[in-house]
Amino acid sequence: MDDPPEELFLAVDLGLSTWPLLIIFFVLCSAMFSASETAYFSLSRLNLDQLRNSGLPSDRRVLRHLSNPKRLLANLLIGNNVVNLTIILLFYYLLFKVLTFPGMPWLPALLQTFGVTAIIVFAGEVLPKVYASRNPMGVARWFSWPLQVSEFLFKPVIWLLMQSSGFMDRWMVSKHVQVSKDEINQAIDLTFGAESNRGGSEKDLLKGIVKFGELEVRQIMVPRQDIQAIDYQATLEEILPQLRDWGYSRVPVYRESLDQVVGILYLKDLFSRLNQNKSFRWQELLRKPYIVPDTKHLDELFTEFKARRMHMALAIDEYGGVSGLVTLEDALEQIVGEIEDEFDTDEQRLCRRLDRDSYWVAGKMLLQDLSRETGWDFSPFQASLEGVETLAGLVLELEGRIPLQGEVLRHFGFEFKVIQADHRRIMAMHLTYQLPSKSV
């Protein structure tokens, strides 16, 4: 490797004591850029609010830098690289041109390799960043003016770097290939398909995550006709037996009809007051209901549940009427499968096994959840009946009518026995699957 040209070094006749001072100055500059990078990008929302409410010039400079994070990062990276390169060149000239090491020609190269690395890494990177992470506000304020100066000095280079990075971003976006849900599911099947009994729960979990963002509230909600709610005009003595029988922790309260829900009664609020005093109006305990459109996607609903710290929402249709009720548990079950707790009864579960090839299934159970629960393939139905989502909907589409209670239907090797139904809907069925016999 050729030596750097002499023209790179100015004032080569400087005294010996000047070289260490120059090196220390640029090491401090390196520390400033490193500390600033950590400080600026570690500021919390509280810190930013304090900066906005302050009238200090340094705080205004900090906010100005943060208003364009890409420009700030370009300034920090360019400045840090320039000063680090300067430190290396100064060390080189000091060791190879100014100082002499008689009988030890290998020592300058050793000092250049390990000495410079140690100084830049520890004094210029690690220590400043550790300090800045503990005091981001102070560091950001201290170095706001030097960063403004460096931004002015490096302005042409910063502009060039931002333009080139913007071009690369646009190029990468144009080259990005969208992957469909079906392709992701195929990749999951390939991953776990080598061993059919391996990773069953992990496979279901991954597929649940993939489909989660595409599902809408109306696909998983408890339909209007199945909502258990209490009348606002009912007395405490009238509602207590209902609440005990239902076993729910939250119950909607309505006036006249479900389209006029006035609040949600939390049983923990009710029982807390019962233990203190029985002479009170239970209607005073109602909490404001959370209303969502039934077309809202589950990922959005999950985020809102988390932000509001709520577990239940009422779904409304396009006309403003209550169409169903959805809970946090309903949303989570789309990822992890059916969640059963100690309060669930057999009647509340959507599916339970009767024998090896037979299940009791609620009519409202989604076909994709039923397939996951039983391991049976319902694709022959869904391929010809687009838009069918529940088991009851499948039977209605196949028959074109509401079957009578006790009626037995057979399609594609499946036997559907209607266990519970009325003139409007199918509530429950016994579902049996006969494996096709192998031809000899």
N, C-alpha and C positions, 0 to 999 in steps of 0.2 A: 504494500500500500504506500503510495507516494505521500510525502509530508505536505501539510497545508501550505499554500504559498505565503510568502512573507507579507504580502499586501493585506492579508486578513488581519494582521495584528498592527494596531496603531501604537505609537509611542513606545517602540521597542526598547528605548533607552531609559524606561522608568526604573526607579530604584527598586531594590529587592523587596522592600517592605510594602510597596504599592500593590504587587501582584496578589498577596493574600487578602488585602482590603477589597480589591476588585472581585475576587472569588466570593468573599463573604457577602458583598453587596448583591451579587446575582443569586447566591443561595437564598438570601432573604426574599428576593423577588420570586424565586421558585416557591418558597414557603407561602408567600402571599397568594399566589395563584391557586395553589393546592388547597389552602385553608378557605379561600373564597368559594371555591367550587363546592366544598362540603357544607359551608355555612349557608350559602344562598339556597341550596337545594334541600336543606334540613329545616327551613323555617316552617313552623306550624301555622295553622289558621289563626291561632291566638296571636302569634308574633306578627302576622300580616295585618291583623286588625289594629294592633298597637302602632304599627308603622303608618297606617292610614290616618289614625287619629292624632298623630304627632305632626308638629309643624317644623321639625328639624330639617335642615338642608340635607343632612346625611340620609335621613329616612326617605326623603323624596328621591334621592339618587338610587337608593336600594330598590324602591318600587319601580323606578324607570328601568333599571336593569332587568328586573323580573317581568316587566311587561312584554319583553321579547326573549324568551328562554333560549331560543336557537342562537340569537346573536350573542347573548351572554355566554353560552357554552363555547361558541366559536372563539370569542375573545379570550376566555380562560385557557382553552387548549392551545391556541396559537401563542399566547404569552408564555405559557409554561414550557412549550417546546423550544421557543426562541431562547429563553434564559438557560434552560438545561443544555442546549447546544453551545451556548456561550461559555458556560462553566467548563464543559469538556475541552473547548479550544484553549481557554485560559490555562487550564491544568496542563495541557499538552505543551504549550509554549513555555510555561514555567519549568516543567520537568526536563524538556529536551533542548531548550534554547538558552535558558537563563542559568539553571543550576547544573552542576557537574557532579558525577558520582565515579571517582577514579576507582578502577578495579571492579566495579559492580555495574556493568552495562545493562544487566537485566532488571535492576531496581526501578528505573523510570517506568518501564512497561508494567511492572507489578503494581506500582503505586497508581498508575493511570487506570488500570483495570479495576482494582479492588477499592482504592481510595475514593475515586470519583463515584463509583457505584454506591458505596456506603453513604457518602455525603448526600447525594441526590435522593436516595431512597429514604434515609432516616431523617435528615435535616430538612429536605425539600418536599417530602411526601407524607411519611407516616406521622411524625410528631405534629406537624401543622394540622393534619386532618383530625387527629385525635382531639386536639385542643378545640378546633372549630366545632366538632360534633357536640362538645359540652357547652359551648358558648356561641351559638350561631348568630344571635342578634348582635352581640358586640363585635364579632369579626366582620359581619356584613357591613356594619356601620363604619368601622375603622377603614376598611379597604374600598369603600364605595367611590371615593375620589381617585385613588390610584387606578382603579379599574376604568374610570371614565377617561383618564389620561391614556391608558393603554388602548382603549377602544378608538380613541382619536388617532393614535400612532399607527395602529394596525388596520385602520378602516378599509383600505383597498383589499388587503388580504382576507379580512373578515367577509367582505362582500363576495369575493371570489369563492371562498369556502362555502358560504351559504347558497350561492347559485349552483355550485357543483353538487352539493348534498341534496338540494331540491330536485335537480335533474335525476339523480340516482333514485330518490324516493318515487318520483313519477314513473321511472322506468321499471322499478321493482313492482309497483302497483299494477302497471299494465301487463307485466309478465305473470302476475299471480293468478293461479288457476283456482276457481271456486270448486270446492269439493262438496258433492251433494250428500244428503243424509243417507241415501241408499249405499253410496260408496263407502261411507264410514262404517255402516253396519256390516257391509261385506268384509271390510278390513278386520272388524271385530270377530266375525265368524271365522275368518282365516286364522286369526291369532289363536283362538280357542278350539278350532275345529280339529286340530291334529289329535287331540285326546278328548273324546266326547264327554267323559265324566269329569273333566278337569275345568275348574274355573267357572262353574255354572253361575254362582252368585255374582262373581266379578263381571261376567259377560252380561248378565241382566242389568247390573248396576250401570255399566258403560252405555248400554243401549237406552236405559232410562234417561241418562244425562243427555244423550243425543236428541231424543224426542222431546225433552222437557220444554225447550224454548218454542217449539212449534205447536204445542197443545194450548187450547183456549179454555177459559173457565167453564164454558158451557159443556165441554167434553167430560169434565170430572165432577161437576157440582152435584149436590143432592137436588133433584128436581123439585119444583114447587109443591107438587102433590105429596111429597114425602117429608116436607119440612115440619118439624114438631115445634109449634109456637103456642104462646099463651095470650089470652085476651087481656087487654089493659084493664077492663072493668071487673075482672075476676077477683075474688077475695083471696087472702092468704091461705085460708083453709081449703079453698078449691084448687089452688095451684100446687100445694105441697105434695099431694099424692101423685100428680102428673110428673113433677120433677123427679120424685123418687123412682117412678117406673121407667122414665126415659133414661136416666143415668147420664145426662149430658152436663157439662160444666158451664155451658153458655146457651141461653135460649132466647130467640127473638120474641119481642112483645109487640102486638099489633092492635090497632083500633079498627073495628068493623071487618077489615079484610087484610090479607097479607101484603097488599099493595100499599098499605099505610102502616108500615113498621115504625114505631116510635122510639124503640131502644132495644138494647140487649141486656138481659138480666144475667149477672154473674153469680153463680151459686155461692162462691166464697164470700161475696158481699152480703148475700141473704143470710147465710148461716152465721156470719159474724154478728149481724144485728140480732138474729134470733137468740144468740147466747147472751146478749146484753139486755135486750128489752123486746118483749113480744108485742107491745102496743106501738106499732109504727106502720106507715104506709109503704108497702114494698115497692110501689111505683117510684118512690124517691131514689131508689138505688139504680135506676136504669142508666146505662151508659150509651153514648151516641153511637148509632150503627155506622158501620163502614160500608159504603155502597160502591160497587164496581160494575162496569159493563160486562155482560157475559161473553163478549168477544176479546176481553183482555187476555194476553198471553201469560202463561204461568211464570215465566222468568221475571216479567214485570211485577206480577202479583207477589211473588216471593220477595222481591226487593222491597216492595211497599210494606208488606207484612213486617219485615225486619226493621225498616225505618220507623214505622208507627208502633212497633212492639204490640202487634195485634195478631190474633189467631183465627179470626172469623170475619167473613165479608158476605154481604148479600149481593147477589148478582141480579142485574136488571136487563131487560131486553130493550130493543130499539124504541118501544112505545112507552118506556118508563115503568112497566110493571115488573114485579119481582118474579124472576124466572127460576131462581134456585139459591142455594146457599153453599159456600165453599169454605173450607178450613185449611189451616196450615198443614194439618195431617194429611188431608186429601192431596195437597200439592206434593208433599214429601213422598207419598206412596207411589207417585209416578216414577220416582227414581229407585227407591229401595223395595218396592212391593208392598203388599198389605201389611199394615202395622196393627197388631192386636195387643190390647192391654187387658188388665184384670177386670175391667168393667164391660168389655165387649161380650155380648151374648151371641149364641149361634145365629139368632135371627138378624143381628146387626152385621154379621160378616157376609161378604158378597159371595164367597165360595168356600165349600167344605167338602172333603172327600167322603164318599159313602163306601166305596170298595175300590178294587184295583182299576176298573174302567168306568166308574160312575161318580158323578159329582152333583151336589145340590148347588145351584147357581142362581143368584139374584138376577132378575131380568135387566137391571140397569148396569150390570157389570160390563166394562169395555172388553171387546174381543181381544185386543192386544194384551190386556192384563190377564184375561182368561187363558190365552195361549201361553203366557209366561208362567201362570200358576200350574197348568196341567201338562205343559209340554206338547200339546196338540197343535196341529197346523190348520189354521182357518183360512189360509190364503185362497183355496178354491172358491169360497164364498165371496170374499172381498174382491176378487178379480172380476166377478160378474155383477156384484152389487156395490157399486161405488157410493161412498158416503155413509155406508152402514158402520156404526161404531159400537153398539151394544148388542148383547145377546137377544134381548127382546126385539130390537129393531131388525135383527137378522131374520127372526122367525116371522115377523110381520111382513117383511119384504118377500120372503119365500112363499108365504101362504096368501098374501094379499088380503088378509083378514085377521081378526083377533081370535085365536083358537079358544075352544071351550076348556074349562078346568077339567083335568083328567084326560084330555085328548093326547094321543101319541102321534108324533110326526117323525118321518125319516128322510134324511137328505145326506148324500155323500158319505154314507157310513155312520152318520151321527143319528142318535135317537133322542128326540126332544119330548119329554113328558111334562105337560103343563100341570104344575102343582098348585099354583095360586094365580088367579086371574079374575078380572071383572069385565064389564062391557067396554072399558076404556083402555086397559093396559094389562100386560103380563108382569106379575110380580116375582114369580119364582118358577124354576123348572128343575127336573132331574135330567142331566145330560149324560148320555152313555155313548162311548165310541167303540165300534167294533173294527179291529184291524182287518184289512182286506186279506182274504185267504190266498195263499200262494198257489198258483196253478202248477200242476204236476207235469 
